[in-house]
Amino acid sequence: MRVIVFYDLPTLSSRERSEHHRFRKFLRREGFIMMQESVYSKITLNAGAANLLKNRIKKNVPKIGLVQLMTITEKQYADIEYLVGNPNCNTDTLNSTSRLVVF
């Protein structure tokens, strides 16, 4: 099983930055690895271990912000497709002020 944590925490004040840093540090101490900025994952032995981990995360969630948890199997995790965007895409159409854009 894999537990994936997605979070979006405010960082406007020094207190919010401190809480963000504390939560990120907690995830790293728990053995999570960063997949993307604000997306961390950790492998667990089974669903019971995943539930215990999720309970520890819930106890350490900052009071402000959004934290989401998702548990998936290793097969599902292995099926993740990694895509890299094309830097030569036509951004003129995407940045148009026209209300209707036909691709």
N, C-alpha and C positions, 0 to 999 in steps of 0.2 A: 504494500500500500504506500501511497505518497500523500502527504499532507501539503497542500499548497496554500500559502498565505498571501493575500492581496491586501495592500493597505494604502490609504490616502489620508495622511495626517497633516494638519495645518502646521506651518513653520514661520508664521509671521512674527510672533513675539519670541523672546529668549526662552520663556517657559515652554512654549510649544516646541521650539527646536530641541530643548532638553528632553522633553517627553518623547519626541521622535527618535532622538539618539538613543535614549534608554530602551525603547521598544526594539529598535534595530539590533542593539547590542544583546538584548534578551534572546532574539531569534538566533543570532550567531552562536551564543553560548549553548543554546538548545541543539545545535548541530545543523541548522538550516543553511542552505546554500542559495546565493542570489541567482535567480534566473534572469531577471530584469530589474530595473530600478523599482523598488517597492513591491517586488514579487519574489517570494522565497519558497523553497521546497525542501522537504525532508522525507527520507524513506523510513518506514516503520515496518516491524515484523508482521503485524496483523492488524485487524480492525480494532481489537481491544487496546493495543498500544497506541493506535491512532487516536482513539477516544481519550485516553489519558493525556496525550500530548495536546489535544484540542482543549481540554479542561485547563491545563497549565497556561495555554495561550490566553484563554478567556480571563484568567485571573490577572494577567499582565497587560491587558488592553488599555491604552490611554483613554481618559474620559471623553476627549474630544477627537473626532475624526471617524473614519470608516475602516474597519478591518473585516475582511471576508475570508472564510476558510472553505477549502474544497478538498475532499478525499477522493482519490482515484486509484485504480489498480496500476500495477507496473506495466501491464499490457496497454492500457490507455495512455500512460505516460510515454511509452515507447512509440506510440503512434502520433506524437506531436510533430507537426510539420514546421520546420524553421524556414521562414521566407525572408529574403533580403530585398528591399525595395530597389527599383530601378532609378538611378540618379538622373537619367536622361528623359524622364517623363515630361509630358507637355503641361507645364504649370500655368501657361497663359489661359487655358480653358478653365482650369480649376480656380484661378483667381479672378475670373470674370464677374462683373456685377450683374450680368444678365440673370433674369429670374428663371429662364428655361435654358438648360444646356443639353444638347443632344450629342451623345457620344457615338 
